[in-house]
Amino acid sequence: MSRLKKMAFEPIDSEEKEILESLENGDWKPVKNLEKEKEEAVNPTTKLILTS
């Protein structure tokens, strides 16, 4: 835990630990419009991401 003190808290479960590790590893990227992203997370539109 580079940015946080190791003894600050223990992750509640493996999912939370995985999320924390991904954040610390720099796997997350900033978004241009945070408010829009939050709104879409709460009220998903018909926007689809297609992968092949």
LINLIN-V514647 format. One record per backbone hydrogen bond with DSSP energy under -1.0 kcal/mol. CO is the residue of the C=O (numbers start at 0). NH is the residue of the N-H. E is the energy in kcal/mol with one decimal. If there is no record, write none. Layout:
# LINLIN-V514647
co: <CO & CO>
nh: <NH & NH>
e: <E & E>
This chain:
# LINLIN-V514647
co: <4 & 12 & 13 & 14 & 15 & 16 & 17 & 18 & 19 & 20 & 21 & 22 & 32 & 33 & 34 & 35 & 36 & 37 & 38>
nh: <7 & 16 & 17 & 18 & 19 & 20 & 21 & 22 & 23 & 24 & 26 & 25 & 36 & 37 & 38 & 39 & 40 & 41 & 42>
e: <-1.9 & -2.2 & -2.4 & -2.2 & -2.5 & -2.5 & -2.1 & -2.1 & -2.4 & -1.9 & -2.4 & -1.3 & -2.2 & -2.6 & -2.3 & -2.5 & -1.8 & -1.7 & -3.2>
